[in-house]
Amino acid sequence: MYILPEIVIAIGEYMERKTKDLVKNHNVKVKIIRMPHPSPRAKNNQNWPAKAETFLQDSNLLQYFTK
């Protein structure tokens, strides 16, 4: 059984880079988008839950998540 996602949400720059390497090495066609990391050390990281919700909404992905 295979999972064939259309979109992968990478949390943070490191995961975005690693995910891009993975799909490139396996010749997979998938859209990769990066959500800022919630770490307190990340730049401009005030009110991350609201920013994450806005990101998902702006990316038309909020419909796939439930509260």
C-alpha positions as CSV (number, residue, x, y, z in Angstrom):
1,M,0.0,0.0,0.0
2,Y,1.3,3.4,-1.0
3,I,0.4,6.9,0.2
4,L,0.5,9.5,-2.6
5,P,0.2,12.9,-1.0
6,E,-0.4,16.0,-3.1
7,I,1.0,18.4,-0.5
8,V,3.5,18.0,2.4
9,I,3.6,20.6,5.1
10,A,7.2,20.9,6.4
11,I,7.4,22.5,9.9
12,G,10.5,24.7,9.8
13,E,13.3,25.3,7.3
14,Y,15.2,22.1,8.3
15,M,12.3,19.8,7.6
16,E,11.6,21.7,4.3
17,R,15.2,21.0,3.2
18,K,15.1,17.4,4.2
19,T,11.7,16.8,2.6
20,K,12.9,18.3,-0.7
21,D,15.9,16.1,-0.6
22,L,13.8,13.0,0.1
23,V,11.3,13.6,-2.8
24,K,14.1,14.6,-5.2
25,N,16.0,11.3,-4.4
26,H,12.9,9.2,-4.9
27,N,11.6,11.1,-7.9
28,V,8.3,11.9,-6.2
29,K,6.0,14.7,-7.4
30,V,4.6,16.5,-4.4
31,K,4.1,20.2,-3.5
32,I,6.1,21.1,-0.4
33,I,5.1,24.1,1.7
34,R,6.9,25.4,4.8
35,M,5.1,26.4,8.0
36,P,7.2,28.4,10.5
37,H,8.6,26.3,13.4
38,P,6.9,26.9,16.8
39,S,10.2,26.9,18.7
40,P,10.6,29.8,21.1
41,R,14.0,30.4,19.5
42,A,12.5,30.9,16.1
43,K,12.4,34.5,14.9
44,N,9.1,36.4,15.2
45,N,7.5,33.6,17.1
46,Q,4.8,35.4,19.0
47,N,1.3,33.8,19.0
48,W,2.3,30.8,16.9
49,P,-1.1,29.0,17.1
50,A,-2.9,31.9,15.5
51,K,-0.1,32.2,12.9
52,A,-0.4,28.5,12.1
53,E,-4.1,28.7,11.7
54,T,-3.7,31.7,9.4
55,F,-1.1,29.9,7.4
56,L,-3.4,26.9,7.0
57,Q,-6.3,29.1,6.0
58,D,-4.2,31.0,3.5
59,S,-3.0,27.8,2.0
60,N,-6.5,26.4,1.7
61,L,-5.6,23.5,4.1
62,L,-7.6,24.4,7.2
63,Q,-10.5,22.3,6.0
64,Y,-8.3,19.2,6.6
65,F,-7.8,19.9,10.3
66,T,-10.3,19.8,13.1
67,K,-10.3,21.6,16.4
